[in-house]
Amino acid sequence: MNSSSTRRQATRAKLYEAAVTLIAEQGFSATTVDEIAERAGVAKGTVYYNFKSKTELFEELLRYGVGLLTASLQEAADETEARGGTKVEALDGMIRAGLLFIDRYPAFTQLYVAELWRTNRAWQSTLMVVRQQAVAVVETVLREGVERGELSAEIDVPLTAAALVGMVLVAALDWQAFQRERSIDDVHAALSRLLHGRVSGS
């Protein structure tokens, strides 16, 4: 990678960070390009050099952020596979990876979850595509678990994958907002019990 490409990536990363923080704080419509540029420490023209509009910046932000989440989930699955772990262990590792991601990028996670419930946005199709990329990683592990006989053949793979991702996102946001005294190990342990079906006491 040449130096100009590296610089452009670094600039884009600063713009993403500025945009996600501002939009999480005050909403998309209330956030201006001037504010994004000021928060990122760049000229306004730099924003338009990298992105045609605020909407394009936001779409690329969604791709960037969910891409990081997807990569972290995949890495957790690959690490478990490399050491010969089960698919349930892979799912457990992915839960922890998701929590670590959300702990590192809380503003992006808040923004992403909020946007999932809006239906009138220009970037709705982009959001659906990137959401499916993250869920697909979990679907793959579930399907492999079913094929190996580690998981029940009766599970609904797409819905279960979406439920697992949703569980981590919502539980982590609740942790961030209302239960900050808990450690990440504590939160992971609680979600791990759900994954392993150990909540009934039987």
C-alpha positions in Angstrom: 0.0 0.0 0.0 1.5 3.4 -1.0 1.7 6.4 1.3 -1.1 8.3 -0.3 -3.5 5.4 0.1 -2.4 5.0 3.7 -3.0 8.7 4.4 -6.4 8.5 2.7 -7.4 5.5 4.8 -6.3 7.3 8.0 -8.3 10.4 7.0 -11.4 8.3 6.3 -11.0 6.6 9.7 -10.9 10.0 11.4 -14.0 11.1 9.5 -15.8 7.9 10.4 -15.0 8.4 14.1 -16.1 12.0 14.0 -19.3 11.3 12.1 -20.4 8.3 14.3 -19.9 10.2 17.5 -21.7 13.3 16.3 -24.6 11.4 14.8 -25.0 9.2 17.9 -25.1 12.4 20.0 -27.4 14.6 17.9 -28.9 12.6 15.0 -28.1 12.4 11.3 -30.2 15.4 10.2 -28.8 17.7 12.9 -25.2 16.9 12.2 -23.5 19.0 9.5 -20.5 18.4 7.3 -18.9 21.4 9.0 -19.2 19.8 12.4 -17.8 16.5 11.1 -14.8 18.2 9.6 -14.2 20.2 12.7 -14.4 17.1 15.0 -12.1 15.2 12.7 -9.6 18.1 12.5 -9.7 18.5 8.8 -11.0 21.0 6.2 -14.6 20.8 5.0 -13.2 20.2 1.5 -11.5 17.1 2.7 -14.9 15.5 3.6 -16.1 16.1 0.0 -12.8 14.9 -1.4 -13.4 11.6 0.2 -17.2 11.4 0.0 -19.7 13.0 -2.4 -22.2 13.8 0.4 -23.0 13.3 4.0 -25.3 10.4 3.0 -22.5 8.7 1.2 -20.2 9.2 4.2 -22.9 7.6 6.4 -23.3 4.6 4.1 -19.6 4.0 4.0 -19.5 4.4 7.8 -22.1 1.6 8.1 -20.0 -0.6 5.7 -16.8 0.1 7.6 -18.2 -0.5 11.1 -20.2 -3.6 10.3 -17.2 -4.8 8.3 -15.1 -4.6 11.5 -17.7 -6.5 13.5 -18.0 -9.2 10.8 -14.2 -9.6 10.7 -14.1 -10.0 14.5 -16.8 -12.6 14.5 -15.1 -14.5 11.7 -11.7 -14.3 13.4 -13.3 -15.8 16.6 -14.8 -18.7 14.5 -11.5 -19.3 12.7 -9.5 -19.4 16.0 -11.9 -22.0 17.5 -11.6 -24.1 14.3 -7.8 -23.9 14.3 -7.6 -25.3 17.8 -10.1 -28.0 17.1 -13.0 -26.6 19.1 -16.7 -27.3 18.7 -19.1 -25.1 16.9 -20.8 -24.3 20.2 -17.4 -23.1 21.4 -17.1 -21.1 18.2 -20.4 -19.4 18.9 -19.4 -18.7 22.4 -16.2 -17.1 21.1 -18.2 -15.0 18.7 -20.4 -13.8 21.5 -17.3 -12.6 23.4 -15.9 -11.0 20.2 -19.1 -9.1 19.7 -19.0 -7.8 23.2 -15.4 -6.7 22.8 -16.4 -4.9 19.6 -19.3 -3.1 21.2 -17.2 -2.2 24.2 -14.6 -0.6 21.8 -17.2 1.1 19.5 -20.3 1.9 21.7 -21.3 5.0 19.6 -21.3 3.0 16.4 -23.3 0.2 17.9 -25.9 2.6 19.3 -26.2 4.2 15.9 -26.3 0.9 14.0 -29.1 -0.5 16.2 -31.1 2.7 16.0 -30.9 2.7 12.2 -32.0 -0.9 11.9 -35.5 0.1 13.0 -35.9 3.0 10.6 -37.5 2.4 7.2 -37.3 5.7 5.5 -33.6 6.1 5.1 -31.7 6.4 1.8 -29.2 3.9 3.1 -31.7 1.2 4.0 -30.6 -1.2 1.3 -26.9 -0.7 2.3 -27.9 -1.4 5.9 -29.6 -4.7 5.0 -26.6 -5.8 3.0 -24.1 -5.2 5.8 -26.4 -6.7 8.4 -26.6 -9.9 6.4 -22.8 -10.1 6.2 -22.5 -10.2 9.9 -25.4 -12.6 10.4 -24.1 -14.9 7.6 -20.9 -15.6 9.6 -23.1 -16.9 12.5 -25.3 -18.8 10.0 -22.3 -20.6 8.6 -21.2 -21.8 12.1 -24.7 -22.9 12.9 -25.1 -24.9 9.7 -21.7 -26.6 10.2 -22.8 -27.5 13.7 -26.0 -29.1 12.4 -24.1 -31.0 9.8 -21.7 -32.3 12.4 -24.5 -33.4 14.7 -23.4 -30.9 17.4 -26.6 -28.9 17.1 -30.2 -30.0 16.6 -31.3 -30.4 13.0 -34.6 -28.7 14.0 -33.1 -25.2 14.6 -34.1 -22.5 12.2 -30.6 -21.4 11.2 -31.4 -17.9 9.7 -33.6 -16.9 12.6 -31.3 -18.4 15.3 -28.3 -16.5 13.8 -30.3 -13.2 13.8 -31.4 -13.9 17.4 -27.8 -14.5 18.6 -26.5 -11.3 16.9 -29.5 -9.4 18.3 -29.0 -10.8 21.8 -25.4 -9.7 21.9 -26.2 -6.2 20.5 -29.1 -5.5 22.8 -27.5 -7.1 25.9 -24.3 -5.1 25.3 -26.1 -1.8 24.9 -28.0 -2.5 28.1 -24.7 -3.2 29.8 -23.1 -0.1 28.5 -26.1 2.1 29.5 -27.3 0.7 32.7 -24.9 -1.9 34.1 -21.5 -0.5 33.7 -20.4 -2.0 37.0 -20.4 -5.4 35.4 -17.2 -6.7 33.8 -17.1 -8.0 30.2 -16.4 -11.5 31.7 -19.6 -11.2 33.7 -21.7 -10.2 30.7 -20.1 -12.9 28.5 -20.8 -15.6 31.2 -24.5 -14.6 31.3 -24.9 -14.8 27.6 -22.9 -18.0 27.5 -25.4 -19.6 29.8 -28.2 -18.7 27.4 -26.2 -20.2 24.5 -25.7 -23.5 26.4 -29.3 -23.6 27.6 -28.4 -23.4 31.2 -31.1 -21.0 32.4 -33.9 -23.4 33.3 -32.1 -24.9 36.4 -32.8 -28.4 35.1 
